[in-house]
């Protein structure tokens, strides 16, 4: 009986769920493995490789084999002795063609495919940087919500201590029913903040889950400890961004593509030279006379379009326009990067200044609350003064946590703007 009771107790004891602890480094690794944007960009690389192989084929020999059988009847063959009027004809042919000169059309198409492959590589880099930036920012958003929940928990615990102290004073006759009721209301008002903080954690966790692809329960482990280091001069950041951002490299590659495609379009009405060779074989049913059965020919062919209805001219205009659009888009991108850099620098400076100011304010607010509580216990401070001190401390802690998160987010944004490897930079700390 004792064993049965013991077994029932163990089986009914709730088992605490084991949460997976994820660090920032693990978050980055999971994001790189899961990111759908990166997978799509990888397929873009594969497509570009296929395009290069397809375009290169125009410069290689083309070999074609064909075979066939024809059944026919020709009454005029009756004029020839022993010639069949009706029968089958079998034939085979092997054709070889090789472009010798195309006015640069084939070479330009191959170069365009190379530029396209390079642009696909830069798109992959861009997708990776964006995924890491968003995942790292969402990771610290989750850490922030955890910190804010701690603030809310401390606030509830503080209100509970005040309620207990007020009840003790009420029993001693030095506090009124009003004081007890006020402490109870303050505690009740503090609890919704804790509920909202817990829900904010769940929301932040789900947003982070989207980038990592984690389906099971997990907890993020980390601290909001930004490096209080002022950013480099704005011009230096802009120059580095122009030189390193994958978006700029992608724009350069697209310009290269459209330059080569313009060459391809302009070669549409130009002469070309090709080599062509044929090896053939024929056989007939019921043939009573000798027939060689084989034939071959080879030659070099020169061709020039005389009039194509202005197709080449129209294609050339379009190609040149696409090239101009790509160049304008690159200039626009450079302007956008400059604006982003200015905003990021300003955000970083603002966040750093707030952190520095609030660190001193937090120390003062903690000291002020200690003094207010001690005075309240001694009867020389009012409840209102204690409430004010609590509110100031809670605000300072919350604002400092938010400012630290903003500082880290601004630093991550600067890494992205400068085109630095976010994963490697964050790993260095």
Secondary structure, DSSP 8 states (H G I E B T S, - for coil): -HHHHHHHHHHHS------EEE-HHHHHHHHHHH-HHHHHHHHHHHHHHHHHHHHHGGGS-EEEEEEEEEEEE-GGGGGSTT--SEEEEEEEEEEEEEEEE-TTHHHHHHHHHHHHHHHHHHHHHHHHHHHHHHHHHHHHHHHHHHHHHHHHHHHHHHHHHHHHHHHHHHHHTSS-HHHHHHHHHHHHHHHHHHHHHHHHHHHHHHHHHHHHT--S-EEE-------------HHHHHHHHHHH-HHHHHHHHHHHHHHHHHHHHHGGGS-EEEEEEEEEEEEETT--S----EEEEEEEEEE--S--TTHHHHHHHHHHHHHHHHHHHHHHHHHHHHHHHHHHHHHHHHHHHHHHHHHHHHHHHHHHHHHHHHHHHHTSS-HHHHHHHHHHHHHHHHHHHHHHHHHHHHHHHHHHHHT--HHHHHHH-
